Amino acid sequence: QMQDFISTEFKKDQSREDQGKAVSSFLAKASQKYKEIWDIKDEAEAKMSEDALESRLMKNLYGSVFCSRNEEKEEEFVFYRHIITLSGFMQPAHLGLDEKMINYCTLAYVNQNFGKMHHYRTPKDKLVVLTNIITVISLSNDETSLHSPQSKGYSNMDKLVPLLIYYIIKAQPILLKSAVKYIKIFRNSERFKSSEGYYHALISSAVNFIEKDIPEKLDMKMEEFESKYTFNLKLEEAKLEEQMKMWRYGTPFLENIDQKKEEREREMLKDIKQQLS
């Protein structure tokens, strides 16, 4: 039944939204049939079976639906280039954060786990990675906010999204925008009524801010922003353009980015050791 859907009913030329609707409709019918065959009445067991069917289907469709179109690759690269450029000069104060709120062990964790995310192929697994990242940032915020004078008058939640934005920019994750979109379209919509929806909304807000609200909502003069942005963009432009060519023509773009991320992780660990010594 699943193979019939993939080979005959699923249309690769449809919009992503229409593909999501087709997947949702198929999974609803398949899940209902599965529960009837196995006489599943327990709610927890029913959810497990639904998630299992979703995971199996999306692993098969992944290459066709995740950042596989040229316009998606272009959009993702523009977003990635934007993050790389911002990372060169972005400081906590630009987002209304105290320097003491930044935990470099947390940054190392975030960087490492963003690097793992593109190895997972299902919407659920990608969202689990993002959930873990946000949870660690939140716990770190709870600890460090007690020692930050600037945090007085704010709840910890007031600073969670700015912190998430900062960590994203510094970690420079690949394919983050595509992952957020992929989860929204192909994850079981019923799951968004739980904590999954909360975490997805947080990461979506952070991505949206980075893409659309910078520089207007930064604590930074426009002239200074434009000057630093232009300077850092020129520093990275040659390397980024070469990577974009490799991505367009199928050369392993991700492997090149992974190597850069491993180098940054080693540099972060050195910085952490120096701070702790």
RANORCOR-V427683 format. One record per backbone hydrogen bond with DSSP energy under -0.5 kcal/mol. CO is the residue of the C=O (numbers start at 1). NH is the residue of the N-H. If there is no record, write none. Layout:
co: <CO	CO>
nh: <NH	NH>
This chain:
co: <1	2	3	4	4	5	5	10	11	15	16	17	18	19	20	21	22	23	24	25	26	27	28	29	30	31	32	33	34	35	39	42	43	44	45	46	47	48	49	50	51	52	53	54	55	56	57	58	61	61	62	65	69	70	71	72	73	74	75	76	77	78	79	80	81	82	83	84	85	86	86	91	92	92	93	94	98	99	101	102	103	104	105	106	107	108	109	110	111	112	113	114	116	117	122	123	124	125	126	127	128	129	130	131	132	133	134	135	136	137	138	139	140	141	143	144	145	147	148	149	151	155	155	156	156	157	157	159	160	161	162	163	164	165	166	167	168	168	175	176	177	178	179	180	181	182	183	188	189	190	191	191	191	194	194	195	196	197	198	199	200	201	202	203	204	205	206	207	208	208	209	209	213	215	218	221	222	223	224	225	226	227	228	229	230	231	232	233	234	236	237	238	239	240	241	242	243	244	245	246	247	251	252	253	254	255	256	257	258	259	260	261	262	263	264	265	266	267	268	269	270	271	272	273>
nh: <5	6	7	8	9	9	10	12	14	19	20	21	22	23	24	25	26	27	28	29	30	31	32	33	34	35	36	37	38	40	41	46	47	48	49	50	51	52	53	54	55	56	57	58	59	60	61	62	64	65	66	67	73	74	75	76	77	78	79	80	81	82	83	84	85	86	87	88	88	89	90	94	95	97	96	219	101	102	103	104	107	108	109	110	111	112	113	114	115	116	117	118	119	120	126	127	128	129	130	131	132	133	134	135	136	137	138	139	140	141	142	143	144	145	146	147	148	149	151	152	154	158	159	159	160	160	161	163	164	165	166	167	168	169	170	171	172	173	179	180	181	182	183	184	185	186	187	191	192	193	194	196	197	197	198	199	200	201	202	203	204	205	206	207	208	209	210	211	212	213	213	214	217	218	220	225	226	227	228	229	230	231	232	233	234	235	236	237	238	240	241	242	243	244	245	246	247	248	249	251	250	253	256	257	258	259	260	261	262	263	264	265	266	267	268	269	270	271	272	273	274	275	276	277>
